[in-house]
Amino acid sequence: MPHFIVEYSGNLHDRLDFQPLFKSLHEYVVSTGAFPIGGVRSRAIRCNDFRVADGRDDFAFLNLNLKIGHGRDMALKKEVAARVFEILCDWMTPITDNSYCQLSFEMTELDPVLKFNKNNIHPLFVKD
C-alpha cells in the first residue's frame, strides 16, 4: 500500500501521459515516511463506455482513488489527501484549462481484517 487507481473517460486517452503523474505521486507519498516504496503501485483504467452530464462528446472525467492500509492518523490522511489532490490538479491543468472535465479524488482506508496481500517486492527495499 498505497495504491493509486485512476479511472478516466476514453476521450482523454490521447491527451494524458500518466508516468509523470505516477512518479510525482510515488515520490510524494514515500517522502512522508508513512508509506514504504515497495508497496506503492499505480494504474490507469480507461473507460470507453461512459457518460458525463448531458452526454456531450467533449465532456470528460478523471477520478483518482488512493487506497491505503489501516492505521494512519487522521491528520496524516488529511495532509496526504490534500497534497495528492493538489498534485493531480496541477498535472491536469492543461486539460482543465482548455476543456470540460470533472476531476475527483478520494482516499479509501482498507479494513485490516478484510484485506489480504502477498508482496515479494518489499524485501528489495529493506535496509539492513
FIFILO-517714 format. One record per atom (N, C-alpha, C): residue number from 1; atom name; x, y negated, z. Coordinates in steps of 0.05 Angstrom, whole numbers, plus 5000, padded with zeros to 4 digits. Layout:
N
<atom seq="NUM" atom="CA" X="X" Y="Y" Z="Z"/>
...
This chain:
128
<atom seq="1" atom="N" X="5017" Y="5023" Z="5000"/>
<atom seq="1" atom="CA" X="5000" Y="5000" Z="5000"/>
<atom seq="1" atom="C" X="5018" Y="4975" Z="5000"/>
<atom seq="2" atom="N" X="5011" Y="4954" Z="4989"/>
<atom seq="2" atom="CA" X="4985" Y="4947" Z="4978"/>
<atom seq="2" atom="C" X="4983" Y="4955" Z="4948"/>
<atom seq="3" atom="N" X="4958" Y="4955" Z="4939"/>
<atom seq="3" atom="CA" X="4952" Y="4960" Z="4911"/>
<atom seq="3" atom="C" X="4937" Y="4935" Z="4899"/>
<atom seq="4" atom="N" X="4947" Y="4926" Z="4877"/>
<atom seq="4" atom="CA" X="4934" Y="4904" Z="4862"/>
<atom seq="4" atom="C" X="4920" Y="4916" Z="4838"/>
<atom seq="5" atom="N" X="4894" Y="4912" Z="4837"/>
<atom seq="5" atom="CA" X="4878" Y="4923" Z="4815"/>
<atom seq="5" atom="C" X="4863" Y="4899" Z="4801"/>
<atom seq="6" atom="N" X="4870" Y="4895" Z="4776"/>
<atom seq="6" atom="CA" X="4858" Y="4874" Z="4760"/>
<atom seq="6" atom="C" X="4837" Y="4887" Z="4741"/>
<atom seq="7" atom="N" X="4813" Y="4876" Z="4741"/>
<atom seq="7" atom="CA" X="4794" Y="4883" Z="4721"/>
<atom seq="7" atom="C" X="4789" Y="4857" Z="4705"/>
<atom seq="8" atom="N" X="4789" Y="4860" Z="4678"/>
<atom seq="8" atom="CA" X="4786" Y="4836" Z="4662"/>
<atom seq="8" atom="C" X="4769" Y="4842" Z="4637"/>
<atom seq="9" atom="N" X="4756" Y="4821" Z="4628"/>
<atom seq="9" atom="CA" X="4740" Y="4824" Z="4604"/>
<atom seq="9" atom="C" X="4758" Y="4828" Z="4579"/>
<atom seq="10" atom="N" X="4749" Y="4845" Z="4561"/>
<atom seq="10" atom="CA" X="4765" Y="4852" Z="4538"/>
<atom seq="10" atom="C" X="4772" Y="4828" Z="4520"/>
<atom seq="11" atom="N" X="4756" Y="4807" Z="4521"/>
<atom seq="11" atom="CA" X="4762" Y="4784" Z="4504"/>
<atom seq="11" atom="C" X="4786" Y="4768" Z="4514"/>
<atom seq="12" atom="N" X="4797" Y="4775" Z="4537"/>
<atom seq="12" atom="CA" X="4822" Y="4762" Z="4547"/>
<atom seq="12" atom="C" X="4847" Y="4778" Z="4539"/>
<atom seq="13" atom="N" X="4844" Y="4802" Z="4530"/>
<atom seq="13" atom="CA" X="4866" Y="4821" Z="4527"/>
<atom seq="13" atom="C" X="4890" Y="4809" Z="4512"/>
<atom seq="14" atom="N" X="4886" Y="4797" Z="4490"/>
<atom seq="14" atom="CA" X="4909" Y="4786" Z="4474"/>
<atom seq="14" atom="C" X="4920" Y="4761" Z="4485"/>
<atom seq="15" atom="N" X="4908" Y="4750" Z="4506"/>
<atom seq="15" atom="CA" X="4918" Y="4725" Z="4517"/>
<atom seq="15" atom="C" X="4932" Y="4729" Z="4544"/>
<atom seq="16" atom="N" X="4935" Y="4753" Z="4554"/>
<atom seq="16" atom="CA" X="4946" Y="4758" Z="4580"/>
<atom seq="16" atom="C" X="4972" Y="4775" Z="4579"/>
<atom seq="17" atom="N" X="4991" Y="4767" Z="4595"/>
<atom seq="17" atom="CA" X="5015" Y="4783" Z="4599"/>
<atom seq="17" atom="C" X="5017" Y="4789" Z="4629"/>
<atom seq="18" atom="N" X="5010" Y="4813" Z="4637"/>
<atom seq="18" atom="CA" X="5008" Y="4819" Z="4666"/>
<atom seq="18" atom="C" X="5034" Y="4822" Z="4681"/>
<atom seq="19" atom="N" X="5056" Y="4828" Z="4667"/>
<atom seq="19" atom="CA" X="5081" Y="4833" Z="4681"/>
<atom seq="19" atom="C" X="5091" Y="4810" Z="4698"/>
<atom seq="20" atom="N" X="5090" Y="4785" Z="4688"/>
<atom seq="20" atom="CA" X="5098" Y="4762" Z="4705"/>
<atom seq="20" atom="C" X="5080" Y="4760" Z="4730"/>
<atom seq="21" atom="N" X="5054" Y="4764" Z="4727"/>
<atom seq="21" atom="CA" X="5036" Y="4763" Z="4750"/>
<atom seq="21" atom="C" X="5043" Y="4785" Z="4770"/>
<atom seq="22" atom="N" X="5046" Y="4810" Z="4760"/>
<atom seq="22" atom="CA" X="5053" Y="4832" Z="4778"/>
<atom seq="22" atom="C" X="5080" Y="4827" Z="4793"/>
<atom seq="23" atom="N" X="5099" Y="4816" Z="4778"/>
<atom seq="23" atom="CA" X="5125" Y="4810" Z="4790"/>
<atom seq="23" atom="C" X="5122" Y="4790" Z="4813"/>
<atom seq="24" atom="N" X="5107" Y="4769" Z="4808"/>
<atom seq="24" atom="CA" X="5103" Y="4748" Z="4829"/>
<atom seq="24" atom="C" X="5088" Y="4759" Z="4853"/>
<atom seq="25" atom="N" X="5067" Y="4775" Z="4848"/>
<atom seq="25" atom="CA" X="5052" Y="4787" Z="4870"/>
<atom seq="25" atom="C" X="5069" Y="4806" Z="4886"/>
<atom seq="26" atom="N" X="5084" Y="4823" Z="4873"/>
<atom seq="26" atom="CA" X="5101" Y="4842" Z="4887"/>
<atom seq="26" atom="C" X="5122" Y="4827" Z="4904"/>
<atom seq="27" atom="N" X="5135" Y="4808" Z="4892"/>
<atom seq="27" atom="CA" X="5156" Y="4793" Z="4907"/>
<atom seq="27" atom="C" X="5144" Y="4779" Z="4931"/>
<atom seq="28" atom="N" X="5120" Y="4767" Z="4927"/>
<atom seq="28" atom="CA" X="5108" Y="4753" Z="4950"/>
<atom seq="28" atom="C" X="5101" Y="4772" Z="4973"/>
<atom seq="29" atom="N" X="5086" Y="4793" Z="4967"/>
<atom seq="29" atom="CA" X="5077" Y="4810" Z="4990"/>
<atom seq="29" atom="C" X="5101" Y="4823" Z="5004"/>
<atom seq="30" atom="N" X="5121" Y="4830" Z="4989"/>
<atom seq="30" atom="CA" X="5145" Y="4842" Z="5002"/>
<atom seq="30" atom="C" X="5159" Y="4821" Z="5019"/>
<atom seq="31" atom="N" X="5159" Y="4796" Z="5010"/>
<atom seq="31" atom="CA" X="5173" Y="4774" Z="5025"/>
<atom seq="31" atom="C" X="5160" Y="4769" Z="5052"/>
<atom seq="32" atom="N" X="5135" Y="4777" Z="5056"/>
<atom seq="32" atom="CA" X="5121" Y="4773" Z="5081"/>
<atom seq="32" atom="C" X="5133" Y="4791" Z="5103"/>
<atom seq="33" atom="N" X="5146" Y="4813" Z="5095"/>
<atom seq="33" atom="CA" X="5156" Y="4832" Z="5114"/>
<atom seq="33" atom="C" X="5135" Y="4852" Z="5124"/>
<atom seq="34" atom="N" X="5110" Y="4849" Z="5115"/>
<atom seq="34" atom="CA" X="5088" Y="4865" Z="5124"/>
<atom seq="34" atom="C" X="5081" Y="4888" Z="5105"/>
<atom seq="35" atom="N" X="5093" Y="4888" Z="5081"/>
<atom seq="35" atom="CA" X="5087" Y="4908" Z="5061"/>
<atom seq="35" atom="C" X="5113" Y="4919" Z="5049"/>
<atom seq="36" atom="N" X="5118" Y="4945" Z="5052"/>
<atom seq="36" atom="CA" X="5142" Y="4957" Z="5041"/>
<atom seq="36" atom="C" X="5141" Y="4960" Z="5011"/>
<atom seq="37" atom="N" X="5163" Y="4953" Z="4998"/>
<atom seq="37" atom="CA" X="5164" Y="4953" Z="4968"/>
<atom seq="37" atom="C" X="5157" Y="4980" Z="4956"/>
<atom seq="38" atom="N" X="5163" Y="5002" Z="4970"/>
<atom seq="38" atom="CA" X="5158" Y="5029" Z="4959"/>
<atom seq="38" atom="C" X="5129" Y="5036" Z="4956"/>
<atom seq="39" atom="N" X="5111" Y="5020" Z="4968"/>
<atom seq="39" atom="CA" X="5083" Y="5026" Z="4966"/>
<atom seq="39" atom="C" X="5067" Y="5007" Z="4949"/>
<atom seq="40" atom="N" X="5081" Y="4986" Z="4939"/>
<atom seq="40" atom="CA" X="5067" Y="4965" Z="4923"/>
<atom seq="40" atom="C" X="5063" Y="4975" Z="4895"/>
<atom seq="41" atom="N" X="5039" Y="4973" Z="4885"/>
<atom seq="41" atom="CA" X="5034" Y="4980" Z="4857"/>
<atom seq="41" atom="C" X="5012" Y="4963" Z="4845"/>
<atom seq="42" atom="N" X="5013" Y="4959" Z="4820"/>
<atom seq="42" atom="CA" X="4994" Y="4942" Z="4806"/>
<atom seq="42" atom="C" X="4984" Y="4955" Z="4780"/>
<atom seq="43" atom="N" X="4960" Y="4948" Z="4773"/>
<atom seq="43" atom="CA" X="4949" Y="4958" Z="4747"/>
<atom seq="43" atom="C" X="4928" Y="4939" Z="4738"/>
<atom seq="44" atom="N" X="4924" Y="4939" Z="4712"/>
<atom seq="44" atom="CA" X="4903" Y="4923" Z="4699"/>
<atom seq="44" atom="C" X="4885" Y="4941" Z="4683"/>
<atom seq="45" atom="N" X="4859" Y="4936" Z="4686"/>
<atom seq="45" atom="CA" X="4839" Y="4953" Z="4673"/>
<atom seq="45" atom="C" X="4822" Y="4934" Z="4655"/>
<atom seq="46" atom="N" X="4824" Y="4939" Z="4630"/>
<atom seq="46" atom="CA" X="4809" Y="4923" Z="4610"/>
<atom seq="46" atom="C" X="4780" Y="4934" Z="4609"/>
<atom seq="47" atom="N" X="4761" Y="4916" Z="4610"/>
<atom seq="47" atom="CA" X="4733" Y="4923" Z="4608"/>
<atom seq="47" atom="C" X="4722" Y="4914" Z="4581"/>
<atom seq="48" atom="N" X="4718" Y="4933" Z="4564"/>
<atom seq="48" atom="CA" X="4707" Y="4926" Z="4537"/>
<atom seq="48" atom="C" X="4677" Y="4922" Z="4538"/>
<atom seq="49" atom="N" X="4664" Y="4935" Z="4556"/>
<atom seq="49" atom="CA" X="4635" Y="4933" Z="4559"/>
<atom seq="49" atom="C" X="4630" Y="4914" Z="4583"/>
<atom seq="50" atom="N" X="4622" Y="4890" Z="4577"/>
<atom seq="50" atom="CA" X="4617" Y="4870" Z="4598"/>
<atom seq="50" atom="C" X="4598" Y="4849" Z="4588"/>
<atom seq="51" atom="N" X="4587" Y="4834" Z="4607"/>
<atom seq="51" atom="CA" X="4570" Y="4811" Z="4600"/>
<atom seq="51" atom="C" X="4575" Y="4790" Z="4622"/>
<atom seq="52" atom="N" X="4580" Y="4766" Z="4614"/>
<atom seq="52" atom="CA" X="4585" Y="4744" Z="4632"/>
<atom seq="52" atom="C" X="4562" Y="4724" Z="4628"/>
<atom seq="53" atom="N" X="4549" Y="4716" Z="4650"/>
<atom seq="53" atom="CA" X="4528" Y="4696" Z="4649"/>
<atom seq="53" atom="C" X="4507" Y="4703" Z="4628"/>
<atom seq="54" atom="N" X="4503" Y="4685" Z="4608"/>
<atom seq="54" atom="CA" X="4482" Y="4689" Z="4588"/>
<atom seq="54" atom="C" X="4492" Y="4705" Z="4564"/>
<atom seq="55" atom="N" X="4516" Y="4716" Z="4566"/>
<atom seq="55" atom="CA" X="4526" Y="4734" Z="4545"/>
<atom seq="55" atom="C" X="4542" Y="4721" Z="4522"/>
<atom seq="56" atom="N" X="4549" Y="4696" Z="4525"/>
<atom seq="56" atom="CA" X="4565" Y="4683" Z="4504"/>
<atom seq="56" atom="C" X="4591" Y="4697" Z="4500"/>
<atom seq="57" atom="N" X="4599" Y="4700" Z="4475"/>
<atom seq="57" atom="CA" X="4623" Y="4715" Z="4468"/>
<atom seq="57" atom="C" X="4648" Y="4704" Z="4480"/>
<atom seq="58" atom="N" X="4649" Y="4678" Z="4484"/>
<atom seq="58" atom="CA" X="4674" Y="4665" Z="4494"/>
<atom seq="58" atom="C" X="4675" Y="4664" Z="4524"/>
<atom seq="59" atom="N" X="4655" Y="4673" Z="4538"/>
<atom seq="59" atom="CA" X="4656" Y="4674" Z="4567"/>
<atom seq="59" atom="C" X="4672" Y="4698" Z="4576"/>
<atom seq="60" atom="N" X="4689" Y="4695" Z="4596"/>
<atom seq="60" atom="CA" X="4707" Y="4716" Z="4605"/>
<atom seq="60" atom="C" X="4707" Y="4718" Z="4635"/>
<atom seq="61" atom="N" X="4718" Y="4740" Z="4645"/>
<atom seq="61" atom="CA" X="4722" Y="4743" Z="4674"/>
<atom seq="61" atom="C" X="4748" Y="4758" Z="4679"/>
<atom seq="62" atom="N" X="4758" Y="4753" Z="4703"/>
<atom seq="62" atom="CA" X="4780" Y="4769" Z="4714"/>
<atom seq="62" atom="C" X="4777" Y="4770" Z="4744"/>
<atom seq="63" atom="N" X="4778" Y="4795" Z="4754"/>
<atom seq="63" atom="CA" X="4776" Y="4799" Z="4783"/>
<atom seq="63" atom="C" X="4801" Y="4814" Z="4792"/>
<atom seq="64" atom="N" X="4812" Y="4804" Z="4814"/>
<atom seq="64" atom="CA" X="4835" Y="4818" Z="4826"/>
<atom seq="64" atom="C" X="4826" Y="4828" Z="4853"/>
<atom seq="65" atom="N" X="4831" Y="4854" Z="4858"/>
<atom seq="65" atom="CA" X="4825" Y="4866" Z="4884"/>
<atom seq="65" atom="C" X="4852" Y="4875" Z="4895"/>
<atom seq="66" atom="N" X="4857" Y="4867" Z="4920"/>
<atom seq="66" atom="CA" X="4881" Y="4875" Z="4934"/>
<atom seq="66" atom="C" X="4873" Y="4894" Z="4956"/>
<atom seq="67" atom="N" X="4881" Y="4919" Z="4954"/>
<atom seq="67" atom="CA" X="4875" Y="4939" Z="4974"/>
<atom seq="67" atom="C" X="4899" Y="4941" Z="4993"/>
<atom seq="68" atom="N" X="4893" Y="4939" Z="5019"/>
<atom seq="68" atom="CA" X="4915" Y="4942" Z="5038"/>
<atom seq="68" atom="C" X="4907" Y="4963" Z="5059"/>
<atom seq="69" atom="N" X="4928" Y="4974" Z="5072"/>
<atom seq="69" atom="CA" X="4923" Y="4993" Z="5093"/>
<atom seq="69" atom="C" X="4914" Y="4978" Z="5119"/>
<atom seq="70" atom="N" X="4903" Y="4993" Z="5136"/>
<atom seq="70" atom="CA" X="4892" Y="4983" Z="5161"/>
<atom seq="70" atom="C" X="4915" Y="4974" Z="5180"/>
<atom seq="71" atom="N" X="4909" Y="4954" Z="5197"/>
<atom seq="71" atom="CA" X="4927" Y="4948" Z="5219"/>
<atom seq="71" atom="C" X="4940" Y="4921" Z="5219"/>
<atom seq="72" atom="N" X="4936" Y="4905" Z="5199"/>
<atom seq="72" atom="CA" X="4949" Y="4878" Z="5199"/>
<atom seq="72" atom="C" X="4929" Y="4858" Z="5211"/>
<atom seq="73" atom="N" X="4940" Y="4838" Z="5225"/>
<atom seq="73" atom="CA" X="4922" Y="4819" Z="5239"/>
<atom seq="73" atom="C" X="4909" Y="4800" Z="5219"/>
<atom seq="74" atom="N" X="4887" Y="4788" Z="5228"/>
<atom seq="74" atom="CA" X="4871" Y="4771" Z="5211"/>
<atom seq="74" atom="C" X="4887" Y="4747" Z="5201"/>
<atom seq="75" atom="N" X="4904" Y="4735" Z="5218"/>
<atom seq="75" atom="CA" X="4919" Y="4712" Z="5209"/>
<atom seq="75" atom="C" X="4937" Y="4719" Z="5185"/>
<atom seq="76" atom="N" X="4950" Y="4742" Z="5186"/>
<atom seq="76" atom="CA" X="4966" Y="4750" Z="5163"/>
<atom seq="76" atom="C" X="4949" Y="4756" Z="5139"/>
<atom seq="77" atom="N" X="4927" Y="4769" Z="5143"/>
<atom seq="77" atom="CA" X="4909" Y="4775" Z="5120"/>
<atom seq="77" atom="C" X="4899" Y="4750" Z="5107"/>
<atom seq="78" atom="N" X="4891" Y="4730" Z="5123"/>
<atom seq="78" atom="CA" X="4882" Y="4705" Z="5111"/>
<atom seq="78" atom="C" X="4904" Y="4690" Z="5096"/>
<atom seq="79" atom="N" X="4928" Y="4690" Z="5108"/>
<atom seq="79" atom="CA" X="4951" Y="4677" Z="5095"/>
<atom seq="79" atom="C" X="4957" Y="4691" Z="5068"/>
<atom seq="80" atom="N" X="4959" Y="4718" Z="5069"/>
<atom seq="80" atom="CA" X="4965" Y="4733" Z="5044"/>
<atom seq="80" atom="C" X="4943" Y="4729" Z="5023"/>
<atom seq="81" atom="N" X="4918" Y="4730" Z="5032"/>
<atom seq="81" atom="CA" X="4896" Y="4726" Z="5013"/>
<atom seq="81" atom="C" X="4897" Y="4699" Z="4999"/>
<atom seq="82" atom="N" X="4902" Y="4678" Z="5015"/>
<atom seq="82" atom="CA" X="4903" Y="4651" Z="5004"/>
<atom seq="82" atom="C" X="4926" Y="4648" Z="4984"/>
<atom seq="83" atom="N" X="4949" Y="4659" Z="4991"/>
<atom seq="83" atom="CA" X="4972" Y="4657" Z="4973"/>
<atom seq="83" atom="C" X="4969" Y="4674" Z="4948"/>
<atom seq="84" atom="N" X="4958" Y="4698" Z="4951"/>
<atom seq="84" atom="CA" X="4953" Y="4715" Z="4927"/>
<atom seq="84" atom="C" X="4934" Y="4701" Z="4908"/>
<atom seq="85" atom="N" X="4912" Y="4689" Z="4919"/>
<atom seq="85" atom="CA" X="4894" Y="4675" Z="4901"/>
<atom seq="85" atom="C" X="4907" Y="4651" Z="4888"/>
<atom seq="86" atom="N" X="4925" Y="4638" Z="4902"/>
<atom seq="86" atom="CA" X="4939" Y="4615" Z="4890"/>
<atom seq="86" atom="C" X="4957" Y="4625" Z="4867"/>
<atom seq="87" atom="N" X="4971" Y="4647" Z="4871"/>
<atom seq="87" atom="CA" X="4988" Y="4658" Z="4850"/>
<atom seq="87" atom="C" X="4971" Y="4666" Z="4826"/>
<atom seq="88" atom="N" X="4949" Y="4678" Z="4831"/>
<atom seq="88" atom="CA" X="4931" Y="4686" Z="4809"/>
<atom seq="88" atom="C" X="4921" Y="4661" Z="4794"/>
<atom seq="89" atom="N" X="4912" Y="4641" Z="4808"/>
<atom seq="89" atom="CA" X="4901" Y="4617" Z="4795"/>
<atom seq="89" atom="C" X="4923" Y="4603" Z="4779"/>
<atom seq="90" atom="N" X="4947" Y="4602" Z="4790"/>
<atom seq="90" atom="CA" X="4969" Y="4589" Z="4775"/>
<atom seq="90" atom="C" X="4975" Y="4604" Z="4749"/>
<atom seq="91" atom="N" X="4975" Y="4631" Z="4751"/>
<atom seq="91" atom="CA" X="4980" Y="4648" Z="4727"/>
<atom seq="91" atom="C" X="4958" Y="4645" Z="4706"/>
<atom seq="92" atom="N" X="4934" Y="4641" Z="4716"/>
<atom seq="92" atom="CA" X="4910" Y="4639" Z="4698"/>
<atom seq="92" atom="C" X="4906" Y="4611" Z="4687"/>
<atom seq="93" atom="N" X="4921" Y="4591" Z="4695"/>
<atom seq="93" atom="CA" X="4917" Y="4564" Z="4687"/>
<atom seq="93" atom="C" X="4915" Y="4560" Z="4657"/>
<atom seq="94" atom="N" X="4932" Y="4572" Z="4641"/>
<atom seq="94" atom="CA" X="4928" Y="4569" Z="4612"/>
<atom seq="94" atom="C" X="4901" Y="4578" Z="4601"/>
<atom seq="95" atom="N" X="4889" Y="4598" Z="4614"/>
<atom seq="95" atom="CA" X="4863" Y="4607" Z="4606"/>
<atom seq="95" atom="C" X="4841" Y="4589" Z="4617"/>
<atom seq="96" atom="N" X="4842" Y="4584" Z="4643"/>
<atom seq="96" atom="CA" X="4820" Y="4569" Z="4656"/>
<atom seq="96" atom="C" X="4820" Y="4539" Z="4648"/>
<atom seq="97" atom="N" X="4843" Y="4529" Z="4639"/>
<atom seq="97" atom="CA" X="4844" Y="4501" Z="4629"/>
<atom seq="97" atom="C" X="4833" Y="4498" Z="4601"/>
<atom seq="98" atom="N" X="4831" Y="4520" Z="4587"/>
<atom seq="98" atom="CA" X="4824" Y="4518" Z="4558"/>
<atom seq="98" atom="C" X="4800" Y="4535" Z="4550"/>
<atom seq="99" atom="N" X="4788" Y="4549" Z="4569"/>
<atom seq="99" atom="CA" X="4765" Y="4566" Z="4561"/>
<atom seq="99" atom="C" X="4749" Y="4572" Z="4587"/>
<atom seq="100" atom="N" X="4725" Y="4584" Z="4583"/>
<atom seq="100" atom="CA" X="4708" Y="4591" Z="4605"/>
<atom seq="100" atom="C" X="4715" Y="4618" Z="4616"/>
<atom seq="101" atom="N" X="4720" Y="4619" Z="4642"/>
<atom seq="101" atom="CA" X="4728" Y="4644" Z="4655"/>
<atom seq="101" atom="C" X="4720" Y="4644" Z="4684"/>
<atom seq="102" atom="N" X="4707" Y="4666" Z="4692"/>
<atom seq="102" atom="CA" X="4701" Y="4670" Z="4721"/>
<atom seq="102" atom="C" X="4725" Y="4684" Z="4733"/>
<atom seq="103" atom="N" X="4737" Y="4672" Z="4753"/>
<atom seq="103" atom="CA" X="4761" Y="4683" Z="4765"/>
<atom seq="103" atom="C" X="4754" Y="4689" Z="4794"/>
<atom seq="104" atom="N" X="4760" Y="4714" Z="4803"/>
<atom seq="104" atom="CA" X="4753" Y="4721" Z="4831"/>
<atom seq="104" atom="C" X="4775" Y="4739" Z="4843"/>
<atom seq="105" atom="N" X="4775" Y="4740" Z="4869"/>
<atom seq="105" atom="CA" X="4795" Y="4755" Z="4884"/>
<atom seq="105" atom="C" X="4782" Y="4765" Z="4910"/>
<atom seq="106" atom="N" X="4789" Y="4789" Z="4918"/>
<atom seq="106" atom="CA" X="4780" Y="4799" Z="4944"/>
<atom seq="106" atom="C" X="4802" Y="4818" Z="4955"/>
<atom seq="107" atom="N" X="4804" Y="4818" Z="4981"/>
<atom seq="107" atom="CA" X="4822" Y="4836" Z="4995"/>
<atom seq="107" atom="C" X="4805" Y="4857" Z="5009"/>
<atom seq="108" atom="N" X="4813" Y="4882" Z="5006"/>
<atom seq="108" atom="CA" X="4799" Y="4904" Z="5018"/>
<atom seq="108" atom="C" X="4818" Y="4919" Z="5037"/>
<atom seq="109" atom="N" X="4809" Y="4922" Z="5062"/>
<atom seq="109" atom="CA" X="4825" Y="4937" Z="5081"/>
<atom seq="109" atom="C" X="4814" Y="4965" Z="5083"/>
<atom seq="110" atom="N" X="4830" Y="4985" Z="5077"/>
<atom seq="110" atom="CA" X="4821" Y="5012" Z="5076"/>
<atom seq="110" atom="C" X="4819" Y="5025" Z="5104"/>
<atom seq="111" atom="N" X="4799" Y="5041" Z="5108"/>
<atom seq="111" atom="CA" X="4795" Y="5055" Z="5133"/>
<atom seq="111" atom="C" X="4817" Y="5077" Z="5136"/>
<atom seq="112" atom="N" X="4832" Y="5076" Z="5158"/>
<atom seq="112" atom="CA" X="4854" Y="5096" Z="5160"/>
<atom seq="112" atom="C" X="4845" Y="5125" Z="5162"/>
<atom seq="113" atom="N" X="4821" Y="5129" Z="5171"/>
<atom seq="113" atom="CA" X="4811" Y="5157" Z="5173"/>
<atom seq="113" atom="C" X="4803" Y="5168" Z="5145"/>
<atom seq="114" atom="N" X="4795" Y="5150" Z="5128"/>
<atom seq="114" atom="CA" X="4785" Y="5159" Z="5102"/>
<atom seq="114" atom="C" X="4804" Y="5155" Z="5079"/>
<atom seq="115" atom="N" X="4828" Y="5146" Z="5084"/>
<atom seq="115" atom="CA" X="4848" Y="5141" Z="5064"/>
<atom seq="115" atom="C" X="4870" Y="5163" Z="5065"/>
<atom seq="116" atom="N" X="4876" Y="5175" Z="5042"/>
<atom seq="116" atom="CA" X="4897" Y="5195" Z="5041"/>
<atom seq="116" atom="C" X="4916" Y="5187" Z="5019"/>
<atom seq="117" atom="N" X="4941" Y="5192" Z="5023"/>
<atom seq="117" atom="CA" X="4961" Y="5188" Z="5001"/>
<atom seq="117" atom="C" X="4986" Y="5203" Z="5007"/>
<atom seq="118" atom="N" X="5001" Y="5207" Z="4986"/>
<atom seq="118" atom="CA" X="5027" Y="5220" Z="4987"/>
<atom seq="118" atom="C" X="5046" Y="5205" Z="4968"/>
<atom seq="119" atom="N" X="5068" Y="5195" Z="4979"/>
<atom seq="119" atom="CA" X="5085" Y="5177" Z="4964"/>
<atom seq="119" atom="C" X="5114" Y="5185" Z="4968"/>
<atom seq="120" atom="N" X="5127" Y="5196" Z="4947"/>
<atom seq="120" atom="CA" X="5155" Y="5203" Z="4950"/>
<atom seq="120" atom="C" X="5174" Y="5181" Z="4940"/>
<atom seq="121" atom="N" X="5163" Y="5157" Z="4936"/>
<atom seq="121" atom="CA" X="5179" Y="5134" Z="4927"/>
<atom seq="121" atom="C" X="5190" Y="5119" Z="4952"/>
<atom seq="122" atom="N" X="5174" Y="5118" Z="4973"/>
<atom seq="122" atom="CA" X="5182" Y="5103" Z="4998"/>
<atom seq="122" atom="C" X="5211" Y="5110" Z="5006"/>
<atom seq="123" atom="N" X="5219" Y="5135" Z="5008"/>
<atom seq="123" atom="CA" X="5246" Y="5141" Z="5017"/>
<atom seq="123" atom="C" X="5268" Y="5128" Z="5001"/>
<atom seq="124" atom="N" X="5263" Y="5122" Z="4976"/>
<atom seq="124" atom="CA" X="5283" Y="5109" Z="4959"/>
<atom seq="124" atom="C" X="5290" Y="5081" Z="4969"/>
<atom seq="125" atom="N" X="5273" Y="5069" Z="4985"/>
<atom seq="125" atom="CA" X="5277" Y="5041" Z="4994"/>
<atom seq="125" atom="C" X="5283" Y="5039" Z="5023"/>
<atom seq="126" atom="N" X="5285" Y="5062" Z="5037"/>
<atom seq="126" atom="CA" X="5292" Y="5062" Z="5066"/>
<atom seq="126" atom="C" X="5322" Y="5057" Z="5069"/>
<atom seq="127" atom="N" X="5329" Y="5037" Z="5085"/>
<atom seq="127" atom="CA" X="5357" Y="5032" Z="5090"/>
<atom seq="127" atom="C" X="5366" Y="5047" Z="5115"/>
<atom seq="128" atom="N" X="5388" Y="5061" Z="5112"/>
<atom seq="128" atom="CA" X="5398" Y="5077" Z="5135"/>
<atom seq="128" atom="C" X="5412" Y="5059" Z="5155"/>
